Amino acid sequence: SYAKASIDAIYNGIVEGLAPECDLLSNIANPSINICALMPGGEIVVEPTGKMTGCYAVYDEKHPLSNRFIYGQYDAAHKKLAVDVKKQQFLASFDVNQIEKCKDCTAKYFCCGGCPVSKYTKIGTLNPNSGLPEDTCKMTRHILRQVILKLWVRYNG
């Protein structure tokens, strides 16, 4: 099953000293308030065309979220970056602590309320305050709980 495969992959990655990733638990190795370092601007992606985006998946104008995620352009001729600060601030506003549904969740710093692009695909909204569908939340908590239990058994006998 998806859950068992995810649990095993995350567990084995941690045991091997790797930084495993899972769509539901993107920050399993590095808990955070943001789903990824790209959203708040901690990292940037500059596409070969010079476009700056807040997501690897949103890299050209054909994507339905391009008007929200493509927030800048690199001008190679003048060696300058042009950045739309309002767009960048919007992306940085995706903070799991702002999602009411996630307020008391034990997995919130691991899933961070979910990837905004994935949520848009699943539920049709790009609202920084919307959480994941409840069945996804249950699966996320289950996977996290099982990984923690497996690690506890491994290191505490």
C-alpha positions in Angstrom: 0.0 0.0 0.0 1.0 3.7 -0.4 1.2 4.1 3.4 3.4 1.1 4.0 5.7 2.0 1.1 6.0 5.6 2.4 6.7 4.4 5.9 9.4 2.0 4.8 11.0 4.5 2.4 11.1 7.3 5.0 12.3 5.0 7.8 15.1 3.5 5.6 16.1 6.9 4.5 16.5 8.2 8.0 18.3 5.1 9.2 20.7 5.5 6.2 21.3 9.1 7.0 19.5 10.4 4.0 16.9 13.2 3.8 13.9 11.3 2.6 11.0 13.2 1.1 7.3 12.2 0.8 4.5 14.2 -0.8 2.6 14.1 2.5 5.6 14.7 4.8 7.8 17.0 2.8 9.8 18.2 5.9 10.2 14.9 7.7 14.0 15.5 8.0 13.7 19.2 8.7 10.4 20.3 10.3 9.4 23.8 9.3 6.4 26.3 9.1 6.7 26.3 5.3 6.2 23.4 2.9 9.5 24.1 1.1 12.3 26.7 1.1 11.2 28.1 -2.2 7.9 29.5 -0.9 9.3 32.0 1.6 12.3 32.8 -0.7 14.9 30.9 1.3 15.9 29.3 -2.0 15.1 30.5 -5.6 14.6 28.8 -8.9 15.8 30.7 -11.9 14.7 28.8 -15.0 16.9 28.8 -18.2 14.6 31.5 -19.6 15.5 33.7 -16.6 12.1 33.4 -14.9 12.1 33.2 -11.1 9.5 30.9 -9.6 8.4 29.8 -6.2 7.9 26.2 -7.3 9.8 23.8 -9.6 6.4 22.7 -11.0 5.4 26.2 -12.1 7.9 27.4 -14.6 6.1 28.9 -17.6 3.0 30.9 -18.4 1.1 27.8 -19.5 0.7 26.7 -15.9 -2.6 27.9 -14.3 -0.7 29.2 -11.3 2.0 31.0 -13.2 0.6 34.5 -12.4 1.0 33.7 -8.7 4.3 31.7 -8.7 6.4 33.3 -11.3 7.6 36.4 -9.4 10.7 37.7 -11.2 12.9 37.7 -14.2 16.7 37.7 -14.5 18.0 40.1 -17.1 21.3 38.5 -18.2 22.3 41.5 -20.4 22.2 43.9 -17.4 22.9 41.2 -14.8 19.9 42.3 -12.7 16.9 40.6 -11.1 13.5 42.2 -11.4 11.3 40.9 -8.5 7.6 41.4 -7.9 7.8 41.8 -4.1 4.0 41.4 -3.6 4.0 38.0 -5.4 7.0 36.9 -3.3 5.3 38.1 -0.1 2.1 36.1 -1.1 4.2 32.9 -1.5 5.9 33.6 1.9 2.4 33.8 3.5 1.9 30.1 3.3 2.7 29.4 6.9 1.2 26.3 8.7 0.7 28.3 11.8 -1.9 30.4 9.9 -4.0 27.4 9.0 -6.8 27.0 11.7 -7.4 23.4 10.7 -3.7 22.6 11.4 -3.5 24.4 14.7 -3.4 21.3 17.0 -2.1 18.8 14.5 0.9 16.7 15.6 2.1 16.5 12.0 1.8 20.2 11.1 5.6 21.0 11.0 6.2 18.0 8.8 3.5 18.5 6.2 3.0 22.2 6.7 -0.6 22.1 5.5 0.4 20.6 2.2 2.0 21.8 -1.1 0.0 24.7 -2.4 0.3 23.5 -6.0 -0.9 20.0 -5.1 -3.8 21.5 -3.0 -4.8 23.7 -5.9 -4.9 20.6 -8.1 -6.9 18.6 -5.5 -9.3 21.2 -4.1 -9.1 24.1 -6.5 -7.9 26.8 -4.1 -4.7 28.7 -3.6 -5.7 30.0 -0.2 -2.7 30.2 2.3 -5.2 29.4 5.1 -6.7 26.2 3.6 -5.5 22.9 4.9 -5.5 19.5 3.2 -8.6 17.3 2.8 -9.3 15.3 6.0 -8.5 11.9 4.5 -5.0 13.2 3.5 -4.5 14.5 7.0 -5.3 11.1 8.5 -2.9 9.4 6.2 -0.2 11.9 7.0 -0.6 11.5 10.7 -0.6 7.7 10.3 2.6 7.6 8.3 4.4 10.0 10.7 3.2 7.9 13.7 4.4 4.6 12.2 7.8 6.1 11.2 8.3 7.4 14.7 7.3 4.0 16.2 9.7 2.1 13.9 12.5 4.5 14.8 11.7 4.2 18.5 11.8 0.4 18.4 15.1 0.4 16.4 16.9 2.7 18.8 15.2 1.8 22.1 14.6 -1.9 21.6 
